[in-house]
Amino acid sequence: MVTQYFWPENMRINDMVRDFAEKGHEVTVLTGLPNYPEGQVFQRYKDDPQAFSSYEGAEIVRVPLVPRGKRSIQLVLNYLSFLVSGTVLGAFKLRGRRFDAVFVYAVSPILSAIPALVLGRLKRAPVFIWVLDLWPETLRAVNVIHDPRLLGLVGKVVSWIYNRTDYLLLQSHGFFDNVRRYCTRPIDAERLVYFPSWAEDDFSAPSVAPSKLVMRDSSMFTVVFAGNVGEAQDFPAILDAAETLRGKVSVRWVIVGDGRMSAWLEEQVRSRSLDNVLLLGRHPLDAMPPLFAQADALLVSLRTNDVFEKTIPGKVQAYLASGRPVLAMINGEAARVIEASGAGFACASGDGSALASITEQLAGLSGQQRKAMGDSGRRYYEKEFARPALLSRLEQLFSSATLRRSGR
């Protein structure tokens, strides 16, 4: 498993590694030093690196990298340093070792696939890349790169990676056309595999512990947003919806998380006197299921562009697994999932007025009707996104690819 991010960082690849190790497979993880999302190497890792050399029976091989920091230049150096150290030091540390398959957890940056391709060539093992972000389009969508020439250069790197990969696992049906565009060599249909994300176990289990973040208040309709507080989540439109409903419908908006827009959000809530908006900051993952259990609805929002419309944010699976109704101000594939699941209501991205309208509509339903929505979402999750079924499918892919590579 090649991943720039791994335990004690909180990532879905942790679940995959644990489950494969529990099934009896020998799993080795090539990763960097834990520093996400704080931007500095975790102090507990510095104090005792040896304590983080294995995880649930899997061996961890770590290579040095430049921490993410808080500035753009540090983030670039973070990406490039893992590329170099993963390729050079990773190959050195794993010399003499034999592997049947190499798997890449390809959240941004896609550059982390290059060390895996080198290892795949050295070990004569098939390489699988789980494509969770579309590069270079994501760089443009989040305002990191605007120069067409630079985007074109990144596109050539992406094409080079895709053309040398045995299997591309795509997190959304909307990814297929985009990925094919960068596969300049003929690509067999079986090499492109739909492989969505799943929710962490905590969201699937019934929550019995009371939330320490928000107390239940039956006199108010509670909408919870949990996740990154960034430009992409379109908080101006969310606040517009909150302001529209203030004094009209008894709704409180609970926002958990932090990010680049946190300071702006705090200032806006204060200047607009939005006493119906609670900002709770960032909290650990295990605090989320009890919080979700207190919510009458869970909110997902994303600005619209050609990249985001093809993406299913990871929180969608967590929301569905929790069995709570969903409010979605989003376009594309994620909106399709919400509507197909029957879990809630969706409106167009960026439309704060429409978000206010569907929130009022959901608040007007009976508790029994909202429970039926949540139950429908949970059933859809079990059918489409349950981790055991997805990992069994991946295990079969590993096996068939290994047999094919060996000529059997």
C-alpha angles and dihedrals in degrees: 000000000000114000134149088212126051144141130346079037109078107247136143090239086072090066092049094050092048094048095048091048090049089053089059100259119139105242127189121185122206108198145138135253114297110257107132128148099356093058095229129085108268112262093222089057091050090050095053116006092171090065088066098049095099137030127198091330097319123115117236120210111190129196126194122259140170109265117247094246120178102283129081094238091056090051090053090049089048091056095044095045093057090047091055100038093041091052099042107026093031092056090045095049091048096045114138092018123123124216131183095205140007118214126193124204095209108194110140123339105050086193088084086076092069095073087049093052090051091050091047091054093046094046095037089232129140115257123222120193119196100209107209099157131039112234134228091009093062091057089057094042094056093043096248097123127019103162107107091210093055091045088051091053091051088048090057090052090050090050090050090052096046094048092055097046122100096209131015113201111200123204095209138031086233091066097066101082092043094050092046089056090064095043096090092172120070108276126201115234090235090063091064108070129180105230115163129192126260134213124258115263093252091069095052095051119081110259113231100162116091116243116256091200104057131016120222112260114184091191091066135057105233120210115188127199115188126182144043116002099213142130093269092063092063101225093174088068092044091053090047088057091048091051092047092055097041109117091005103070126017098244129147120196114212115196118191121184140045140238145131093319096049097100092045090049093051091049093049094048089051098044093045092044092232098174088167091067119082119195110199101171125219122332134175121275094251090063092061104072093055089046092050089051089061093051125098089200138007119222129217121178135171134172113247126252136129092273101045092047089063095047131086107209111229091238090068090070091046091050093049092046091052091061096231127130115265131222112198128190094183144106136222128013096000092052089050091054093049092049095043091050094051087224098132147307130313131196134182119291114263095016105125092173091056090047089054089050097051090043090055089046093052092045089054093059123094121258089249092055092050091048089054089054092051092047090050090053091050092052090049090051092052090050100044109021111024109138100221092059093044094050092046088055091050090049089056091050091052091050096048093045092050092050091047092049091051092049096246 
